[in-house]
């Protein structure tokens, strides 16, 4: 079972990310015609259901719900198809060869973890041990904090986070045996991308909307235009060709959005719901991004099992 670590700056949307991943599986595994099915470990069902229901009720996860989730297991089964779960062509048979179990570990306070690591005490921490033994890392990038035109220090907004991520990757790199054939998979997820400051996009000289999930080359260039400025140390670490204990796979990039109703004087932003094809209500969010991410995780799981 591959271990996938989720990291992000404070209030970057780590718990919401897990809830939306769960929502993508709930929606796409609901009928016989769907391309995959899933279940969550009973030990995690109450916690993930709570944050999902909070979204469905119009609210983002509160602090109590956030603290209730530290790790979670998803078990996903796919129909036999080489076309992926986004394809319209389906096979009737479920295949054990294409099933995947995914263990997610949520690292809540990256700065605190890295501070303990630098002092030499954090290797005893269970969460950090999970990180150092992981197969992939979802690096959340809070799109509302991307550097904009006219800032005196364009690196300042995310400089602390950038340094902490780079330090974590260095620790992971040094923990692996030199020449280890196992690759590590970085995944960048731009959270709150519907709320990105358009000046940040103008500064990066890119369009308002990222290329589609299947346009991987264009999407990588789009993401790098933002990351090279905002997370330069992290990108330099991942793209360094010198192998020091771990090989980094080419990064994957995803852009998350959750539509909201504008805040009023008495109410916070509320998550927007849409009427689904079946007449029920569903979240208005970037479902295709999360389905593509699940497909990417299936590939990682297959490689981890080799």
N, C-alpha and C positions, 0 to 999 in steps of 0.2 A: 504494500500500500504506500503510494507516494505521500510525503509530508510536504505541505504547502504552507509557508509562513506568510501572514498578512501584516504588513507594517504601514504606518502612516503617521503624519504629524498630528498633533492634537486637533480633534474635531474635523478630521479630514474625511470621515465617512466610513470607517472600518466596519462597524457593525451594520450600517446600512448596506454596504457592499455584500456582506454575507446574506442579509435578508433578501436582497435583489437576486442573488444567485439562487437562493431557495425559491423565490417567486418564479424564476425562469423554469425551474424544474417542475414546480407545481403546475404551471400553465401547460408546459409541453409534454408532461407525462400523464395527462388527465384522461385521454381517450385511447381506444385501441388503435386508432390510426396514427398515433404519435410515433416518432422515431426513437424515443428512449423513455425509460421509466426509472424511477429512483425511490429510495427511501432513506430516512435519516435514522441514526442510532436512537433507540429509545432514551438513552441517557441525555441526549441533546435535544429531543423533540420539544420539550416544554419551553426551553429557552429560545430556540429559533422560531417556534410558533408565536411566541409572545411578541418578538420584534416585528415579525411579518404582520401580525394583527394590528400592531400599532401603526404601521404604514397604511394598512387597509382602512384604518379609522381616521386617517388624515394627518397623523403625527409622526415625526421622526423618532427613532428610539430614544427613550429617556435614559438617565444615568443608571437607574436600577437595572434596566434591561441590558444595558451595555456591560455592566459589571458581571452579569450572569453568564456571559459567554466568554470562555477562554480558548476552547477548542471544540471542533465538531467534525463528525464523520458523515460524508455523503457516499452512498452506494448507488451507482448509476449503471443500468444495463442498456445496451444499444442493439438495434436491429443490425443484421449483417449487411453492411454497405460500405463501399470505399468512397462514397461521395460525401460523407459527413452528415451531421444531424441537421444541417440547414438545407439539404437537398430535398427536392420534391419527389424524387424517385425513392420508393421504399421497398424493403424486403419484408416478407411476412414473418420471417423466422427471427427469434431472439437468439443471440449468439453469446455463449459464455466466453468466447475468445475476445470479445470486444467490450466486456463489462469492465468497470473501473470502480475502485474504492478510493476515496480521497479524504485524507486527514488534514484539516485546516487548523493551524495554530495562530492565535491572535496575539501579537506582541503589542500591548497597549501603550506602554511608555518607553519609547525607544531611547530617549535621552537618558532616562534613569538606568535602563539596562546597560547602555554603553558606558555610563559613568561607573557602574559597578564592575564592568569588564576591565576598564582601564585601571581600576584599583586592585585588580587581581582576584576579586571575590565572586564574580558573577558566573564563573564556570560551574559553580554548584547550583545555579538557578535552573530549575527544570525547563522553563520556557526557552532560555538561551541554549540549553543543550539540544532542545528540539530544533532550534534554528540552525545550529551547526551541523546537524545530521539531516537537514531537509533536502528535498529534491528541487524545489522551486520557491520563488518568493514573489508575492504580489506587492509591488511598491506603489502605494497610493500617492498621487500627486494632486493636491488640492488646487483645482483650477482657479479658484477665486484669489489665490495668492501668487499667481504667475506675474513676473515682472512686466511693467508697462512702460510706455514711452515717457521719457522725461524724468524717470527716477534717477537720483544721483548715484545710488548704488544698486544696480539692477540685480546683483547677486545676493543682496542683503535679505530679501524677504524670505528666502528658503535656504540661506547659507548654513544655519545650524542643522536643519534637517538633512541637507546634502552631506554635511560632514559626518553626521551620525550614521547615515546609510552607508557611506563609503567605509567607515570604521567597521560596521557590521559585516560588510562584504569582505573586508580584509581579514577579520577574525574567522569567517567561514573558510576563506581561502587557505589560511594557515592551518586550519584544523584538519584539512584533508591530506592524505598521503600524496606525495609527489608522484605524478604519472597515473593517478587514479583515472580510469577510463570513463567513469560516470560523469555526465555533464550536469551542470546546474542551470536552471531555467529562470531567467529574470522576466517578470511580467509587469509592465507599467500600466496602471489604470488611472486615467485622469478623472477624478471624481468631480461632481458638480459642474460638468462642462457646459451645461446650459446657462450657468451663471458666470462664465468666464468674462473678464473685462476685455471688450473688443480691442482696446488699445494694446493689450498684450499680444493679440494675434497680429495687429498691424506692425508691432515692433518686430515680430518674428517673420513678417512678410508672408503670411499664409491666409487662406480663406477662413470664413467663419465656420464652415462645416468640414469635418475631416473626411478623407476618402472612405469609401465603403469597406466593410469588414473583409471582403475578398481581395481588395486592392492592396495587398500587403506591402509592396515596394513603395507605393505612393504614401501609404499610411506611415511607414517607418520614417520617411523623409519629413512628413508633417510633424510627427511627434518629436523627432530630433531637433527640429527648428525651435521647439520650446524647451526641450531638456538640455540642450547644449548651453543655454544661457542660465537656466534655473537650477539644474542639478549637474554642473560640469564635473565635479569630482566623482559622482556616482557613474556617470557615463564613461569617464576616462577609465575607471576601474573595470567596468564590464567589457569595454571594447579593447582593453589592453591585450595584445596578442601573446605577451609573455605568459607562459603557463607556470603558475606557482601553486600547485596542489589541487587546483580545480579548473576545469574548462567551462567557460560560460557559453551557453548556447546563444544564438542570436535572440535578442529581446523580442517580445511580443507587446503590442500596444492596443489598448482599448479605451473607449471614451464613454463615461457613464453620465446619464442625466436622469433626473426625477422631476417631472413637471409639478409645479406648485401653483396654488392660488396666491395672489399677492397679499401680503400682510396688511391688516388694517390697524387702526389705533388700538383696538381692544383684542385683536387676535394675531397670533404668529402666522408665518407661512404655513399653509396646509397642503398636504400631498394631494394632487389631483387624481381622481379616478375616472375611468372611461367605461362606458357600457360595452361589454364584450359581445362576441357573436352569439353566445349562448344566452344572452339576456342578463347575465350577471355582471357584477362590477369587477374591474381589474385595474392594476396600477398603470399609470401613464409614464412609462420609463423606456429606456433603451434596451428592449428585450433582445434584439438581434445581437447587440454587443455581448450580452451574457450568454447567449446560445453559442456564439463563436468562441467565447472564452471556455465554455464547457468542452467544446470540441478540441481546443488546444490542450486542456487538462487531460483529456482522454489520450492524446498523443503522448504527453509526458508520462502518464501512467503506464502506457504500453512500453515505453523506453525503460522506465524504472523497473519493470518486471523482467526485462531481458537478462 
